[in-house]
Amino acid sequence: MSKLYVYNLGYGLFPLDWEFCFLTVDEYKEKLKEKYYQNEEYNHHIAGDLSETFSLIDKTVAKAKKHFKKEFHGDENLRCLPMVFPIPKGDHTNGVAFCVILKRDEDGDTLVYSPIPLQYLNENI
C-alpha cells in the first residue's frame, strides 16, 4: 500500500460533525456489493474481483487506525465507526482510491486519510 496523506480537520476546533453523510465501512461494502453484482461480468472486467476491492479498503482502514492510535495514544476511542468514501485516482488506471475518516470520541477530532492528496483540506486549516 502506498502512502496515506493525513488531514486533521480543525484540530478539535472544526471537527467534521456531518458523519451522517458518510457510510461506515460495512455499510459501504454492502452497497458496493449490491451494485457490483448488478453487472458482475462488466464490473469484474473493470475492477477485478470484489474481494480485492474489499481487501484494499480493509488495508487502508488498518493503516489509518494504526496512525490514529499512535497520534492519540491512550485516547484513541472512536466516536463512530470508521467511514469510507471513494475518489477517482485520476491516472491511467481509471480506478478509484478509498479515503477513510476517523473521528475521536473525546473531542471530535476528525482525521481524513487519503492515498491521493486532497490539497483543499490543507487550505481550510
C-alpha positions as CSV (number, residue, x, y, z in Angstrom):
1,M,0.0,0.0,0.0
2,S,1.2,3.5,-0.8
3,K,1.5,6.5,1.4
4,L,-1.6,7.9,3.1
5,Y,-2.0,11.7,3.4
6,V,-3.5,12.7,6.7
7,Y,-5.7,15.7,7.2
8,N,-6.7,16.8,10.7
9,L,-9.9,18.8,10.3
10,G,-9.6,21.8,12.6
11,Y,-7.5,20.2,15.4
12,G,-10.6,19.9,17.5
13,L,-11.9,23.4,16.6
14,F,-13.8,22.5,13.5
15,P,-14.4,18.7,13.5
16,L,-16.5,17.1,10.9
17,D,-19.9,16.7,12.6
18,W,-21.7,15.6,9.4
19,E,-20.9,11.9,9.8
20,F,-24.5,11.1,8.7
21,C,-23.4,12.0,5.1
22,F,-20.8,9.2,5.0
23,L,-21.1,5.4,5.1
24,T,-19.3,3.2,7.6
25,V,-17.0,0.7,6.1
26,D,-19.6,-2.1,6.5
27,E,-22.4,0.0,5.0
28,Y,-20.2,0.9,2.1
29,K,-19.2,-2.6,1.4
30,E,-22.8,-3.8,1.4
31,K,-23.8,-1.0,-1.1
32,L,-20.8,-1.8,-3.2
33,K,-21.6,-5.5,-3.3
34,E,-25.2,-4.7,-4.4
35,K,-24.0,-2.5,-7.2
36,Y,-21.2,-4.8,-8.2
37,Y,-23.4,-7.8,-8.7
38,Q,-26.0,-5.9,-10.7
39,N,-23.5,-6.1,-13.6
40,E,-20.9,-8.6,-12.3
41,E,-19.2,-9.5,-15.5
42,Y,-18.6,-5.9,-16.6
43,N,-17.5,-4.8,-13.1
44,H,-15.2,-7.8,-12.7
45,H,-13.6,-6.8,-16.0
46,I,-13.2,-3.2,-14.9
47,A,-12.3,-3.6,-11.2
48,G,-11.3,-7.2,-10.7
49,D,-12.7,-9.5,-8.0
50,L,-14.7,-7.7,-5.4
51,S,-12.7,-9.3,-2.6
52,E,-9.6,-7.4,-3.9
53,T,-11.5,-4.1,-3.5
54,F,-12.6,-5.1,0.0
55,S,-9.0,-6.0,0.8
56,L,-7.8,-2.6,-0.4
57,I,-10.4,-0.9,1.8
58,D,-9.5,-3.0,4.8
59,K,-5.8,-2.3,4.4
60,T,-6.5,1.4,4.1
61,V,-8.6,1.3,7.3
62,A,-6.0,-0.7,9.2
63,K,-3.2,1.7,8.2
64,A,-5.4,4.7,9.2
65,K,-6.3,3.1,12.6
66,K,-2.6,2.4,13.3
67,H,-1.7,6.0,12.7
68,F,-4.8,7.2,14.7
69,K,-3.8,5.1,17.6
70,K,-0.2,6.4,17.5
71,E,-1.4,10.0,17.1
72,F,-3.9,9.9,20.1
73,H,-2.1,7.3,22.2
74,G,-4.2,6.5,25.2
75,D,-7.2,8.4,24.0
76,E,-7.9,6.9,20.6
77,N,-11.5,5.8,21.2
78,L,-13.7,6.4,18.1
79,R,-17.0,8.4,18.4
80,C,-18.4,6.4,15.4
81,L,-17.3,3.5,13.3
82,P,-14.7,4.2,10.6
83,M,-16.2,5.8,7.5
84,V,-15.0,5.4,3.9
85,F,-15.6,7.1,0.6
86,P,-14.1,6.6,-2.9
87,I,-12.3,9.3,-5.0
88,P,-11.1,9.0,-8.6
89,K,-7.4,8.3,-8.9
90,G,-7.1,10.5,-12.0
91,D,-4.5,8.3,-13.6
92,H,-4.1,5.7,-16.4
93,T,-6.0,3.0,-14.4
94,N,-9.2,5.0,-14.4
95,G,-9.8,3.5,-11.0
96,V,-10.6,4.8,-7.6
97,A,-8.8,5.1,-4.3
98,F,-10.5,4.9,-0.9
99,C,-10.3,7.5,1.8
100,V,-11.0,6.8,5.5
101,I,-12.5,9.2,8.1
102,L,-11.8,8.5,11.8
103,K,-13.4,10.7,14.5
104,R,-12.1,10.7,18.0
105,D,-14.7,10.3,20.8
106,E,-13.1,12.7,23.3
107,D,-13.4,16.0,21.4
108,G,-14.5,15.0,17.9
109,D,-11.0,15.4,16.3
110,T,-11.6,14.2,12.8
111,L,-8.8,12.8,10.6
112,V,-9.2,12.1,6.9
113,Y,-6.8,9.6,5.4
114,S,-6.3,9.6,1.6
115,P,-3.9,7.9,-0.7
116,I,-4.3,10.9,-3.0
117,P,-3.5,14.4,-1.9
118,L,-6.6,16.4,-1.0
119,Q,-5.0,19.8,-1.2
120,Y,-8.1,21.8,-0.4
121,L,-8.2,20.2,3.1
122,N,-4.9,21.9,3.9
123,E,-6.1,25.2,2.7
124,N,-9.0,25.2,5.2
125,I,-6.9,24.8,8.3
